[in-house]
Amino acid sequence: MNLSFFDQFMSPSLLGIPLVLISMLFPTLLFPSPNNRWISNRYSTIQLWFLNLTTKQLLTPLNKKGHKWALILTSLMTFLLTINLLGLLPYTFTPTTQLSMNMALAFPLWLATLLTGLRNQPSASLGHLLPEGTPTPLIPALILIETTSLLIRPLALGVRLTANLTAGHLLIQLISTATTTLLPIMPMVSILTVIILLLLTILEVAVAMIQAYVFVLLLSLYLQENI
């Protein structure tokens, strides 16, 4: 029983060929292809409104130099949000529950922000490792602590996204299993668990949206420190 709960996090495959790439590319089919019209239908209007709102929120903490990253941050936000929400549908696979994928997204982007700061303003970037006014005996320890906190940022990004989505999927499966088990035995208790399941599903939709936003927002804050 314990193993079956975690089967949903296994990468799907067909004839030994992993299908995770298809599940990652599928969200792009949901967005309409560009055309010559500014506004073609209501779906495109909602999409443009959402992209405009997302870009505005992500670029608020950045100065003009950071606006060059607008396309990357907005695309990443849309990609993560779509995958997280599609993963809540029945009989689907959520690639963002895989730590390897989240680290593959977090580490290169974090490294890009770090290298940007070291190239443009090396003194200021290295100055973050030692707060101003630090007593001399504490300098080696603080440099070590700040370096560790800097290097652990991509791991924190990947683990946060993976843990939140994995925990939500497990809770939904546990409560749905309890609902089907209690239905023939205790119908009234089963109805109560159905209500809890509906509330949990609404919560998981919010978590999927918030975690995608937090992932990209933290990257924008890391970028702001280095520009």
Secondary structure, 3 states (H helix, E strand, C coil): CHHHHCHHHCCCEECCEECHHHHHHHHHHHCCCCCCCCCCCHHHHHHHHHHHHHHHHHHCCCCHHHHHHHHHHHHHHHHHHHHHHHCCCCCCCCHHHCHHHHHHHHHHHHHHHHHHHHHHCHHHHHHCCCCCCCCHHHHHHHHHHHHHHHHCHHHHHHHHHHHHHHHHHHHHHHHHHHHHHHCCCCHHHHHHHHHHHHHHHHHHHHHHHHHHHHHHHHHHHHHHHCC
